């Protein structure tokens, strides 16, 4: 049995959920939420903190500071508490209340930004605040997840090899796009692999990470209000953008089968499901990455009043839910047919897709 003395020493990296019974398509979901930080961000946080320690940037008087919509803030709170550092997380009003309370319980300070930036998001304002504090006091050490190579290197060294070990015949990998650390680390690894793997980035509508028009985004995790500095699109074969309403439906569909996941996972599963309905084949090996679990979203995407206020009282009555309610028993060929039809309707109404040229 594992015996640890530091919370960041434990991270279950080889747990997958077979979504075939739920989606009617073969898709393996890599669960990254089983650690003391509760998300995939623990990997990047460890890499960035330990790199700063090796470079002599952190001392006993240092104050870690980072801009985060939630999960990286929790991961850094766990590490800071374990290592004895002070930590200030600069977040915004979309951050889940439970996430803010969790960071504070771990001894971190939390500053909430309420003003939107020029792109209609909070990221620019958060970064401006971090830069101002760093300029005012040299004790602050900004890890900068948006530009720090340790962000993607963590997934090049850990996440991608974990997938490769379990799925040596991998054909397509679906990765959510936020800072694009996970995306770039996995994409770089599989570019060098023994067989071609199609890398599909899943973003949220309203994000400008891959271009497009900025829009309202209420679910934290994926999406950016600026182009991610770490992003190199030459490693990405295709980009799928998913409406937040479809994210919510996917989360509730999984929850009705006993799997409570976060908003980022709902986005990735929704995008992957639609892609597989259009392009999948029985012999295709597909994996999607689930960044976190759903407990921190109980007062948002799993709370009826919050949903109705933001998305209307019909948000849970889309194509996916109607199909799920029509056949809540065993999944058979009829559900596969209905799933294809539902995905086709979604492709004309809510989901926006951008195709990238295939790699040679």
N, C-alpha and C positions, 0 to 999 in steps of 0.2 A: 504494500500500500504506500502511496506517496506520503511523506512527512516533510513539511516545509517550515521555514522560520520567517520567510518574507512573503507577503501576499502576492507579489508579482512572479513568484517562482512557479506558480501553478497556472496552467492554461491548457484546457482540453482542446486539442486541435484536430482530432480524428473522429468527430461525431457527425454523421450525415442522416438526413431524413429523406426517405424515398417518397416523393410526392406523386408517384404514379396513381395511387388510389384516390387522390384528391383532384388532380388535374386531368387524369386520363392520358397523360403524356409522361414519358420517362424523364425525370429531372431529379437530380440529387442535390439536396440543399446542405451546404457546409455550415454548421452551426458554430459561430464564433463567440457566443455569449456566455460560455461556461468558464468563467474565471472571476476573480474577486472584483474586477472593474465592470464586468457584465457586458463587455463588447470587444470587438476586434481592435479597438483603439489602444488596448493595452500593449500590443506588439510594437506599434509605432512609438508610444510613450516611452517604453523601456529603451528602445534603440536611440531615441533622441536624448534622453536624460543621460544614459551611460556614455554616449558620444561626447556630450558636453563635459562630463566628469573627466573623461580621458584627455580632453583638450584643455583642462584646467580652467574652464569657464565658471564652474560652480564651486563655491566655498561655503563654509558654515554660516556665513552672513548673507548668502544669496537669497533672493526671493524669486522663485520661478513665476513667470507670468505667461499666459497664453490666451488667445482668442479661441473660443470653442462654442459650438451650439449645444454641447452637452457631453457626449461620450468621451471625447479626449479629456475634457475637464475632469470627469470622474476618474479616468485612468491616471492622470497626473496627480490627482488628490490621493489616490491609493499609494502611488510611489513616493510622493512627497512625505506622506505620513510615515511610511516605512523607513525612509532614509533620513528623516529629520529636517527636511526643508520646509520653508514657508511657501505657499502657493496662492496666487491670485488668478482666478478665472474671470475673464471678461466675456460675458455672454450677452444675449438679448432677450426680449420679451417672449420669443417663441420657445425658449428653453422650458422644458417641462418642469413644473414645480417640484415634483419628486426628485428630479435630477439636481436641482439647486439645493434642496434640503440634504440630499445625500453628500454633495461636496462639502457643505457646511458641517455635517456630522463627522466627516473625516478631518476636520480642522482647517479647511481651506476658506479663503475669502472669496466672495462672489460679487462682481459688479455687473449690473444689468443695464445695457444700452437700450434706450427707448426711441432714439431718433433714426429715421431711415436715411440711407445714403442716396447718391444720385441715381443709382440703378434700381431704387425701390426696395433694397434689402438693408441689412444691418451690418454686413461684413466690413464695408469701408469705414463706418463709424467706429466699429470695434477696434479695427487696426489702428486708426488714428489715436484712439485712447491709449492703446498699448504703447505706441511710439512716443506719445507725450510723457507717459510715466517713465519709460526707459531713459528719455532725455533728461528727466528731472532728477533721477536717482540711479547711480551706477550699480546699486545692489540688485536691481531688477535684471533678470536674465530671460530673454524672450527666445523660446525654442523655435518659433515660427514654423508651425506645421505646414504652412502653404509653400514654403521654399526649402525646407530642410530635407536634404537627400535621405536622411535616416528614415523619413516617412515611407518612402517607397522601398528602401533597402530592407526594411523589416519584413516586407511581404515577399520580396525576391528571395530572402534567405529562409523564410519560415512558411508563409501561407502557401505559396505556389508549390514548393517541394512536398508539402503535406498532401496537396491535391494530386500531384504527380505520382506519389507513392501508392495511393489508393486507386487511381484511375489511369493506368498506363496507356489505355486506348482512348483518352479524352479527345473529343471532337470540338466541343464548343464550351466556352466559359463565359458566364454572365456575371458582371461585376458592377456594383453601384458606383456612381461617380460623385464625389464630393470634392475634397482636396485632390483627388485622383492618386493618392499614395498607394492604396490597395490595387487600383487599376494598373498603374505604371509598374509596380513591382511584379505583379503576376504576368503582365504582358511582356515585360522584358525577359522574364524567366522562360516563358513558353515560346518566345521567338527563337531561343537557343535550343529548344528541346528536339527530341529525335523524330517528331512528327508534327505536322502543322495543326495548330489549334486556333479556331476562330474566336477572337476576342470581341465580345459584344458589351459595350458600355451602356449602362442603364441610368438615365438622368430623369429629372422631374421637370414637367412643363413649367415654364417661368424662370428656369435657370438659364444663365447665359454662358455656362461653362464651355459649350461647343458652338457658341453663337446663338443667334435668335433673339427674340424680343423678351425683355425681362417682364416678369409677372408676379402676382401674389403667390407666395409659398408659405404655408402655415405649419407644415410638418418638418421638424428639424432633422438633420442628418445628411441627406443628399442634396445636390444642387449648390450652385454658387452664384453670387451677384457680380462676379468678375471672372475673367478667364484664369483657370488655375495655373500658377507658374510652373508646377511640376508636369503639366500635361504635354505629351508629345503624341499628336494624333497619328503619326506614322505607325504607331504600334497598335492602333485600334482599327478593327475591321468594320465595325458598324456601331451606330449610336441609336438607341431607342429612348424616346421621351414618353413619360407616363403621366397622365393626369392624376392629381391628388385624389380625386374621387375613386379612381381605379385602384390606387394604393390602399385606400380604406377598405374597399370591397375585398381585396386580396387578403388583407389582415383578418377581416372578420370571417372569411371563408376558411382560412387556416385555423382560426380560433374555434370554429364550430366542430373541428375535428380534433381539438385538444392541444393544438400547437399555438401558443401565444407568442407572437413575434412583434418586433418594432416596426415603425413606419418605413425605415430604409429597406427592411426585408420585404415588406409588402410591395414596395415599388419594384424591387428586383424580381420578385416572383411574378408580378403582373406582367412586366415586360418580357420575361423569359417565357411565360405561358403563351402569350400572344405570338412570339417569334416561333415557338415550337409548333403551334397550330398551323402556322403558314409554311414552315420549312422543315419541320421534324420528320424523321423516319424511324421505324421500329428499331433499327440497329444503331441509331445515333447515341453517343454517350455525352450527356450534357450535365454540367455542374453549375450551380449558382451559389453565391456567397451570401449568407445571412449575417449581417454585422452585429445584431444584438437581439435581445429578447423583448417581451412586450410589457413587463410590469411597469416600466417608467412612462408608459403611454395610457395608463388606465384613466387618467383625467382628461385625455384628449381624444385620440382616435377610437378608444373603447368607451367613450362617455357620450351618451345619446344627445344631451343638451348641447355640448360642444359641437358635435357633428351637425346638428340641425341648424344651429346659429350660423355656421360657416358655409355649409354645403347644401342646406335644405333638407326637408324631411323625407326625400326620396333617394338620398345618397346610397342607401344600402339596398336599393331595388334595381340595380343595373343588370346587365346581361348575365354576368357571372353568378349573381345571387339567384336570379330566376332559374338558371340552369341547375344550380345546386339544390334549390328547393324542389325542383321537378323530379330529381332523382337523388335522394339522400341515402339510398341503400348502396348496393354493390354497383361499381362503375363498369359499364359494359360498352359495347360498340355504339349504342345509341348516344351515350354521353360524349364519346369522342366526336361523333358527328355534330352534336349540338355545340361542343366546345369550339370546333372549327368555325361554325356559323357565328357564334358569339364573338370570337376574335375578329372575324371579318367585319361584323358590324362595328366593333370597337375601333377598328382601323380607320373607318370612315367618320367616326364621330369624335373620339377623344384622344386616341393615341397617335402621336406624331413620330415618324421615323425618318432618320437620315442615314443613307447608305454610304459607306466608305468603300474604296476600291480594295479588292482582295489582295492580300500579300502574295508575293511570289515565293 
